[in-house]
């Protein structure tokens, strides 16, 4: 891990949130009704919201 100099007295190891993956993060805004529909479908299939959104986008392309 990279050491980062903090403002409070020296370097500290592992500053900041650790990376969770290698794919780029994409943020979008959606109406509440659409999010609710996606959540309902995801719950029915036992997958996460993110996984369901990725599946829907892949199908559309």
C-alpha atoms as a printed R data frame, in Angstrom:
   type eleno elety resid chain resno       x       y       z
1  ATOM     1    CA   UNK     A     1   0.000   0.000   0.000
2  ATOM     2    CA   UNK     A     2   1.055   3.526  -0.681
3  ATOM     3    CA   UNK     A     3   1.869   5.689   2.316
4  ATOM     4    CA   UNK     A     4   0.043   8.990   2.402
5  ATOM     5    CA   UNK     A     5   1.116  11.996   4.413
6  ATOM     6    CA   UNK     A     6  -1.724  13.126   6.617
7  ATOM     7    CA   UNK     A     7  -2.219  16.626   7.912
8  ATOM     8    CA   UNK     A     8  -1.950  15.409  11.492
9  ATOM     9    CA   UNK     A     9   1.597  14.224  11.925
10 ATOM    10    CA   UNK     A    10   3.240  12.074   9.347
11 ATOM    11    CA   UNK     A    11   2.555   9.343   6.887
12 ATOM    12    CA   UNK     A    12  -0.095   6.711   7.325
13 ATOM    13    CA   UNK     A    13  -0.492   3.474   5.461
14 ATOM    14    CA   UNK     A    14  -3.594   2.791   3.380
15 ATOM    15    CA   UNK     A    15  -5.287   6.164   3.513
16 ATOM    16    CA   UNK     A    16  -8.574   6.424   1.674
17 ATOM    17    CA   UNK     A    17 -11.188   3.902   0.658
18 ATOM    18    CA   UNK     A    18  -9.735   0.697  -0.816
19 ATOM    19    CA   UNK     A    19 -10.549  -0.131  -4.433
20 ATOM    20    CA   UNK     A    20 -13.436  -2.580  -4.778
21 ATOM    21    CA   UNK     A    21 -12.951  -3.547  -8.396
22 ATOM    22    CA   UNK     A    22 -11.208  -2.897 -11.678
23 ATOM    23    CA   UNK     A    23 -14.226  -1.782 -13.711
24 ATOM    24    CA   UNK     A    24 -15.030   1.928 -13.994
25 ATOM    25    CA   UNK     A    25 -17.795   3.345 -11.816
26 ATOM    26    CA   UNK     A    26 -20.739   4.876 -13.696
27 ATOM    27    CA   UNK     A    27 -23.329   6.937 -11.818
28 ATOM    28    CA   UNK     A    28 -26.788   7.760 -13.154
29 ATOM    29    CA   UNK     A    29 -29.996   9.278 -11.820
30 ATOM    30    CA   UNK     A    30 -33.263   7.377 -12.222
31 ATOM    31    CA   UNK     A    31 -36.849   8.061 -11.185
32 ATOM    32    CA   UNK     A    32 -37.892   6.404  -7.924
33 ATOM    33    CA   UNK     A    33 -40.473   4.245  -9.731
34 ATOM    34    CA   UNK     A    34 -37.793   2.823 -12.022
35 ATOM    35    CA   UNK     A    35 -35.465   2.081  -9.101
36 ATOM    36    CA   UNK     A    36 -38.345   0.365  -7.273
37 ATOM    37    CA   UNK     A    37 -39.109  -1.771 -10.336
38 ATOM    38    CA   UNK     A    38 -35.438  -2.745 -10.696
39 ATOM    39    CA   UNK     A    39 -35.214  -3.582  -6.985
40 ATOM    40    CA   UNK     A    40 -38.349  -5.732  -7.208
41 ATOM    41    CA   UNK     A    41 -36.997  -7.655 -10.208
42 ATOM    42    CA   UNK     A    42 -33.583  -8.055  -8.567
43 ATOM    43    CA   UNK     A    43 -35.108  -9.366  -5.335
44 ATOM    44    CA   UNK     A    44 -37.291 -11.814  -7.274
45 ATOM    45    CA   UNK     A    45 -34.172 -13.208  -8.996
46 ATOM    46    CA   UNK     A    46 -31.991 -13.088  -5.883
47 ATOM    47    CA   UNK     A    47 -29.431 -10.681  -7.341
48 ATOM    48    CA   UNK     A    48 -28.202  -7.209  -6.400
49 ATOM    49    CA   UNK     A    49 -29.540  -3.997  -7.893
50 ATOM    50    CA   UNK     A    50 -26.208  -3.425  -9.671
51 ATOM    51    CA   UNK     A    51 -26.214  -6.909 -11.158
52 ATOM    52    CA   UNK     A    52 -29.798  -6.477 -12.435
53 ATOM    53    CA   UNK     A    53 -28.980  -3.083 -13.986
54 ATOM    54    CA   UNK     A    54 -25.920  -4.578 -15.752
55 ATOM    55    CA   UNK     A    55 -28.064  -7.455 -17.043
56 ATOM    56    CA   UNK     A    56 -30.739  -5.075 -18.377
57 ATOM    57    CA   UNK     A    57 -28.171  -2.860 -20.116
58 ATOM    58    CA   UNK     A    58 -26.421  -5.861 -21.718
59 ATOM    59    CA   UNK     A    59 -29.775  -7.134 -23.034
60 ATOM    60    CA   UNK     A    60 -30.549  -3.702 -24.496
61 ATOM    61    CA   UNK     A    61 -27.237  -3.566 -26.346
